[in-house]
Amino acid sequence: MGYGLGAFLIALGLILALAVQDAIEGVDLQMVGWILTIVGLGVLILTAVTLNSSRRKGTTQTTTHPDGSVSERRTEHDL
């Protein structure tokens, strides 16, 4: 999934909802188009949230003491 899939679903959905005049028995192409458009928007939103939440930068500070013991301190912050 990603931005490309979301954009594709939105484009396909809007074409079906607004531009296609044909009919298939038992299938409402306009409703299918609107559903695909909503799913595409959902994909775009989920992709943006997922990619934004993984944009964290972490640092680790390692200290070696004179007695040979090692301690680590980790910090994380948003970019």
Chimera marker file (.cmm) of the C-alpha trace (Angstrom):
<marker_set name="trace">
<marker id="1" x="0.000" y="0.000" z="0.000" r="1" g="1" b="0" radius="0.5"/>
<marker id="2" x="1.031" y="3.556" z="-0.341" r="1" g="1" b="0" radius="0.5"/>
<marker id="3" x="0.299" y="6.866" z="-1.882" r="1" g="1" b="0" radius="0.5"/>
<marker id="4" x="0.173" y="5.352" z="-5.377" r="1" g="1" b="0" radius="0.5"/>
<marker id="5" x="-2.496" y="2.822" z="-4.459" r="1" g="1" b="0" radius="0.5"/>
<marker id="6" x="-4.588" y="5.478" z="-2.744" r="1" g="1" b="0" radius="0.5"/>
<marker id="7" x="-4.367" y="7.811" z="-5.738" r="1" g="1" b="0" radius="0.5"/>
<marker id="8" x="-5.223" y="4.964" z="-8.118" r="1" g="1" b="0" radius="0.5"/>
<marker id="9" x="-8.303" y="3.966" z="-6.105" r="1" g="1" b="0" radius="0.5"/>
<marker id="10" x="-9.483" y="7.573" z="-5.903" r="1" g="1" b="0" radius="0.5"/>
<marker id="11" x="-9.043" y="8.078" z="-9.661" r="1" g="1" b="0" radius="0.5"/>
<marker id="12" x="-10.776" y="4.794" z="-10.523" r="1" g="1" b="0" radius="0.5"/>
<marker id="13" x="-13.579" y="5.492" z="-8.077" r="1" g="1" b="0" radius="0.5"/>
<marker id="14" x="-14.228" y="8.986" z="-9.407" r="1" g="1" b="0" radius="0.5"/>
<marker id="15" x="-14.218" y="7.715" z="-12.991" r="1" g="1" b="0" radius="0.5"/>
<marker id="16" x="-16.787" y="5.050" z="-12.103" r="1" g="1" b="0" radius="0.5"/>
<marker id="17" x="-18.892" y="7.425" z="-10.012" r="1" g="1" b="0" radius="0.5"/>
<marker id="18" x="-18.923" y="10.432" z="-12.319" r="1" g="1" b="0" radius="0.5"/>
<marker id="19" x="-18.007" y="9.440" z="-15.883" r="1" g="1" b="0" radius="0.5"/>
<marker id="20" x="-19.256" y="5.925" z="-16.614" r="1" g="1" b="0" radius="0.5"/>
<marker id="21" x="-22.801" y="5.764" z="-17.959" r="1" g="1" b="0" radius="0.5"/>
<marker id="22" x="-22.952" y="2.005" z="-18.633" r="1" g="1" b="0" radius="0.5"/>
<marker id="23" x="-24.904" y="-0.366" z="-16.458" r="1" g="1" b="0" radius="0.5"/>
<marker id="24" x="-24.206" y="-3.869" z="-15.265" r="1" g="1" b="0" radius="0.5"/>
<marker id="25" x="-27.208" y="-5.846" z="-14.101" r="1" g="1" b="0" radius="0.5"/>
<marker id="26" x="-27.170" y="-6.115" z="-10.320" r="1" g="1" b="0" radius="0.5"/>
<marker id="27" x="-24.226" y="-3.713" z="-9.874" r="1" g="1" b="0" radius="0.5"/>
<marker id="28" x="-24.538" y="-0.006" z="-9.162" r="1" g="1" b="0" radius="0.5"/>
<marker id="29" x="-21.360" y="1.357" z="-10.749" r="1" g="1" b="0" radius="0.5"/>
<marker id="30" x="-21.814" y="4.784" z="-9.180" r="1" g="1" b="0" radius="0.5"/>
<marker id="31" x="-21.957" y="3.287" z="-5.688" r="1" g="1" b="0" radius="0.5"/>
<marker id="32" x="-18.907" y="1.112" z="-6.402" r="1" g="1" b="0" radius="0.5"/>
<marker id="33" x="-17.113" y="4.256" z="-7.573" r="1" g="1" b="0" radius="0.5"/>
<marker id="34" x="-17.908" y="6.180" z="-4.402" r="1" g="1" b="0" radius="0.5"/>
<marker id="35" x="-16.845" y="3.219" z="-2.264" r="1" g="1" b="0" radius="0.5"/>
<marker id="36" x="-13.511" y="3.001" z="-4.108" r="1" g="1" b="0" radius="0.5"/>
<marker id="37" x="-13.024" y="6.744" z="-3.644" r="1" g="1" b="0" radius="0.5"/>
<marker id="38" x="-13.603" y="6.491" z="0.113" r="1" g="1" b="0" radius="0.5"/>
<marker id="39" x="-11.284" y="3.478" z="0.377" r="1" g="1" b="0" radius="0.5"/>
<marker id="40" x="-8.618" y="5.401" z="-1.570" r="1" g="1" b="0" radius="0.5"/>
<marker id="41" x="-8.888" y="8.321" z="0.835" r="1" g="1" b="0" radius="0.5"/>
<marker id="42" x="-8.566" y="5.893" z="3.734" r="1" g="1" b="0" radius="0.5"/>
<marker id="43" x="-5.430" y="4.388" z="2.197" r="1" g="1" b="0" radius="0.5"/>
<marker id="44" x="-3.907" y="7.859" z="1.770" r="1" g="1" b="0" radius="0.5"/>
<marker id="45" x="-4.660" y="8.784" z="5.380" r="1" g="1" b="0" radius="0.5"/>
<marker id="46" x="-3.345" y="5.482" z="6.774" r="1" g="1" b="0" radius="0.5"/>
<marker id="47" x="-0.185" y="5.765" z="4.688" r="1" g="1" b="0" radius="0.5"/>
<marker id="48" x="0.454" y="9.308" z="5.891" r="1" g="1" b="0" radius="0.5"/>
<marker id="49" x="-0.109" y="8.351" z="9.542" r="1" g="1" b="0" radius="0.5"/>
<marker id="50" x="2.051" y="5.235" z="9.276" r="1" g="1" b="0" radius="0.5"/>
<marker id="51" x="4.951" y="6.984" z="7.581" r="1" g="1" b="0" radius="0.5"/>
<marker id="52" x="4.771" y="9.932" z="9.965" r="1" g="1" b="0" radius="0.5"/>
<marker id="53" x="4.816" y="7.758" z="13.085" r="1" g="1" b="0" radius="0.5"/>
<marker id="54" x="7.981" y="5.987" z="11.952" r="1" g="1" b="0" radius="0.5"/>
<marker id="55" x="9.871" y="9.261" z="11.504" r="1" g="1" b="0" radius="0.5"/>
<marker id="56" x="11.542" y="9.196" z="14.877" r="1" g="1" b="0" radius="0.5"/>
<marker id="57" x="15.218" y="9.683" z="15.487" r="1" g="1" b="0" radius="0.5"/>
<marker id="58" x="16.860" y="7.854" z="18.322" r="1" g="1" b="0" radius="0.5"/>
<marker id="59" x="20.279" y="8.214" z="19.850" r="1" g="1" b="0" radius="0.5"/>
<marker id="60" x="22.175" y="5.897" z="22.154" r="1" g="1" b="0" radius="0.5"/>
<marker id="61" x="24.924" y="7.119" z="24.453" r="1" g="1" b="0" radius="0.5"/>
<marker id="62" x="27.262" y="4.419" z="25.730" r="1" g="1" b="0" radius="0.5"/>
<marker id="63" x="29.528" y="5.062" z="28.685" r="1" g="1" b="0" radius="0.5"/>
<marker id="64" x="32.308" y="2.720" z="29.767" r="1" g="1" b="0" radius="0.5"/>
<marker id="65" x="33.206" y="3.206" z="33.411" r="1" g="1" b="0" radius="0.5"/>
<marker id="66" x="36.727" y="2.738" z="34.851" r="1" g="1" b="0" radius="0.5"/>
<marker id="67" x="35.648" y="-0.511" z="36.528" r="1" g="1" b="0" radius="0.5"/>
<marker id="68" x="34.732" y="-1.983" z="33.099" r="1" g="1" b="0" radius="0.5"/>
<marker id="69" x="30.968" y="-1.724" z="33.411" r="1" g="1" b="0" radius="0.5"/>
<marker id="70" x="28.989" y="-0.254" z="30.530" r="1" g="1" b="0" radius="0.5"/>
<marker id="71" x="25.830" y="1.852" z="30.729" r="1" g="1" b="0" radius="0.5"/>
<marker id="72" x="23.586" y="2.976" z="27.892" r="1" g="1" b="0" radius="0.5"/>
<marker id="73" x="21.140" y="5.867" z="27.684" r="1" g="1" b="0" radius="0.5"/>
<marker id="74" x="18.636" y="5.967" z="24.830" r="1" g="1" b="0" radius="0.5"/>
<marker id="75" x="16.607" y="8.992" z="23.772" r="1" g="1" b="0" radius="0.5"/>
<marker id="76" x="14.013" y="9.330" z="21.011" r="1" g="1" b="0" radius="0.5"/>
<marker id="77" x="12.553" y="12.460" z="19.519" r="1" g="1" b="0" radius="0.5"/>
<marker id="78" x="10.464" y="13.415" z="16.494" r="1" g="1" b="0" radius="0.5"/>
<marker id="79" x="12.117" y="14.811" z="13.403" r="1" g="1" b="0" radius="0.5"/>
<link id1="1" id2="2" r="1" g="1" b="0" radius="0.2"/>
<link id1="2" id2="3" r="1" g="1" b="0" radius="0.2"/>
<link id1="3" id2="4" r="1" g="1" b="0" radius="0.2"/>
<link id1="4" id2="5" r="1" g="1" b="0" radius="0.2"/>
<link id1="5" id2="6" r="1" g="1" b="0" radius="0.2"/>
<link id1="6" id2="7" r="1" g="1" b="0" radius="0.2"/>
<link id1="7" id2="8" r="1" g="1" b="0" radius="0.2"/>
<link id1="8" id2="9" r="1" g="1" b="0" radius="0.2"/>
<link id1="9" id2="10" r="1" g="1" b="0" radius="0.2"/>
<link id1="10" id2="11" r="1" g="1" b="0" radius="0.2"/>
<link id1="11" id2="12" r="1" g="1" b="0" radius="0.2"/>
<link id1="12" id2="13" r="1" g="1" b="0" radius="0.2"/>
<link id1="13" id2="14" r="1" g="1" b="0" radius="0.2"/>
<link id1="14" id2="15" r="1" g="1" b="0" radius="0.2"/>
<link id1="15" id2="16" r="1" g="1" b="0" radius="0.2"/>
<link id1="16" id2="17" r="1" g="1" b="0" radius="0.2"/>
<link id1="17" id2="18" r="1" g="1" b="0" radius="0.2"/>
<link id1="18" id2="19" r="1" g="1" b="0" radius="0.2"/>
<link id1="19" id2="20" r="1" g="1" b="0" radius="0.2"/>
<link id1="20" id2="21" r="1" g="1" b="0" radius="0.2"/>
<link id1="21" id2="22" r="1" g="1" b="0" radius="0.2"/>
<link id1="22" id2="23" r="1" g="1" b="0" radius="0.2"/>
<link id1="23" id2="24" r="1" g="1" b="0" radius="0.2"/>
<link id1="24" id2="25" r="1" g="1" b="0" radius="0.2"/>
<link id1="25" id2="26" r="1" g="1" b="0" radius="0.2"/>
<link id1="26" id2="27" r="1" g="1" b="0" radius="0.2"/>
<link id1="27" id2="28" r="1" g="1" b="0" radius="0.2"/>
<link id1="28" id2="29" r="1" g="1" b="0" radius="0.2"/>
<link id1="29" id2="30" r="1" g="1" b="0" radius="0.2"/>
<link id1="30" id2="31" r="1" g="1" b="0" radius="0.2"/>
<link id1="31" id2="32" r="1" g="1" b="0" radius="0.2"/>
<link id1="32" id2="33" r="1" g="1" b="0" radius="0.2"/>
<link id1="33" id2="34" r="1" g="1" b="0" radius="0.2"/>
<link id1="34" id2="35" r="1" g="1" b="0" radius="0.2"/>
<link id1="35" id2="36" r="1" g="1" b="0" radius="0.2"/>
<link id1="36" id2="37" r="1" g="1" b="0" radius="0.2"/>
<link id1="37" id2="38" r="1" g="1" b="0" radius="0.2"/>
<link id1="38" id2="39" r="1" g="1" b="0" radius="0.2"/>
<link id1="39" id2="40" r="1" g="1" b="0" radius="0.2"/>
<link id1="40" id2="41" r="1" g="1" b="0" radius="0.2"/>
<link id1="41" id2="42" r="1" g="1" b="0" radius="0.2"/>
<link id1="42" id2="43" r="1" g="1" b="0" radius="0.2"/>
<link id1="43" id2="44" r="1" g="1" b="0" radius="0.2"/>
<link id1="44" id2="45" r="1" g="1" b="0" radius="0.2"/>
<link id1="45" id2="46" r="1" g="1" b="0" radius="0.2"/>
<link id1="46" id2="47" r="1" g="1" b="0" radius="0.2"/>
<link id1="47" id2="48" r="1" g="1" b="0" radius="0.2"/>
<link id1="48" id2="49" r="1" g="1" b="0" radius="0.2"/>
<link id1="49" id2="50" r="1" g="1" b="0" radius="0.2"/>
<link id1="50" id2="51" r="1" g="1" b="0" radius="0.2"/>
<link id1="51" id2="52" r="1" g="1" b="0" radius="0.2"/>
<link id1="52" id2="53" r="1" g="1" b="0" radius="0.2"/>
<link id1="53" id2="54" r="1" g="1" b="0" radius="0.2"/>
<link id1="54" id2="55" r="1" g="1" b="0" radius="0.2"/>
<link id1="55" id2="56" r="1" g="1" b="0" radius="0.2"/>
<link id1="56" id2="57" r="1" g="1" b="0" radius="0.2"/>
<link id1="57" id2="58" r="1" g="1" b="0" radius="0.2"/>
<link id1="58" id2="59" r="1" g="1" b="0" radius="0.2"/>
<link id1="59" id2="60" r="1" g="1" b="0" radius="0.2"/>
<link id1="60" id2="61" r="1" g="1" b="0" radius="0.2"/>
<link id1="61" id2="62" r="1" g="1" b="0" radius="0.2"/>
<link id1="62" id2="63" r="1" g="1" b="0" radius="0.2"/>
<link id1="63" id2="64" r="1" g="1" b="0" radius="0.2"/>
<link id1="64" id2="65" r="1" g="1" b="0" radius="0.2"/>
<link id1="65" id2="66" r="1" g="1" b="0" radius="0.2"/>
<link id1="66" id2="67" r="1" g="1" b="0" radius="0.2"/>
<link id1="67" id2="68" r="1" g="1" b="0" radius="0.2"/>
<link id1="68" id2="69" r="1" g="1" b="0" radius="0.2"/>
<link id1="69" id2="70" r="1" g="1" b="0" radius="0.2"/>
<link id1="70" id2="71" r="1" g="1" b="0" radius="0.2"/>
<link id1="71" id2="72" r="1" g="1" b="0" radius="0.2"/>
<link id1="72" id2="73" r="1" g="1" b="0" radius="0.2"/>
<link id1="73" id2="74" r="1" g="1" b="0" radius="0.2"/>
<link id1="74" id2="75" r="1" g="1" b="0" radius="0.2"/>
<link id1="75" id2="76" r="1" g="1" b="0" radius="0.2"/>
<link id1="76" id2="77" r="1" g="1" b="0" radius="0.2"/>
<link id1="77" id2="78" r="1" g="1" b="0" radius="0.2"/>
<link id1="78" id2="79" r="1" g="1" b="0" radius="0.2"/>
</marker_set>
